[in-house]
Amino acid sequence: MKNFKHYATISLALIFLSTIMYISHNLIFGQVQNTLYYSLMNICIIPINILTVTIVFENIIDHKSKKKKLNKLNMLIGMFFSELGYELMHLIIQGDKNGKNLICCFDNLKDVETKLINHDHLIDINQININNLEEILLKHRDILINLMSNDNILEHDIFTDLLMSIMHLRDELIFMKNNNKDENTILHLQVDIARVYKNITAQWVNYLYHLEKFYPHLYKTAIQVNPFL
C-alpha cells in the first residue's frame, strides 16, 4: 500500500508537470493544433518503445544477470572440487577397473566429454575403501549443506543432481554403519556410488568447459589434477 501511494504521488506530479508544460507551450507559441498533433504522435510511439524496452533491453539485462549468476555458481563448483570433488573422484575411480588412464589428453574437451558419456561408470565396491569414503563425506558435510542451501544451485541441474546423489550416498553409508551389512545393502550402496561417479564426472567436464572459456590459466592448473591418472 505504501508503494502504491508513492507511485501514485509521483505519477500525479509528472502528469501535472506535463500539463503545465503543454499550457506554457501554447501560451508562448500559440500552436495548439501542432502541439496536439505531435503529442498524439508521441503517444502512438509509446507501444513501440515499450516493446523495445521489454524485449530487447530486458533480454540484455537478463542475459547479463544469468551470466553473473553462472560465474558465481562456477566459483562454488570450483570450491566443491578443491575441497571435496577431486578427492572423492580419486577414491571412487579406484573401484573402476576401466577408469585408470581413461582420460589422458585434454587437447579437445569434446572428446573427453564423449569418453565420459560412453563410459559405463561401473565400480567394484570391494576395491573402494568405504571407511575413507564415509570419512570424506562426513568431514565435508558442512560444505555440502551450505551448497544445497544456496539458491543459485537450483539454476544448475547437473550440479544439483550431483549434490543430491552425494547426500543420498552419505545417508546410506550412515545407515549401513548402524545396521547389518547384508548383500542387498552392499549392492544398493554400489549403485549409489556409481550414480555419484557418473554425476561427478559430468560436472567435472562441464566445469572444465567453463574454465577453458573464461579462465585459461586456471584451466591449465585444473587439467593437471586429473583424477583418472
Secondary structure as UniProt FT lines:
FT   HELIX           2..29
FT   HELIX           32..51
FT   HELIX           52..57
FT   HELIX           58..80
FT   HELIX           81..85
FT   HELIX           86..93
FT   TURN            94..95
FT   TURN            97..101
FT   HELIX           109..118
FT   HELIX           125..127
FT   HELIX           130..139
FT   HELIX           141..148
FT   HELIX           151..155
FT   HELIX           157..178
FT   HELIX           183..214
FT   HELIX           216..224
FT   TURN            227..228
//
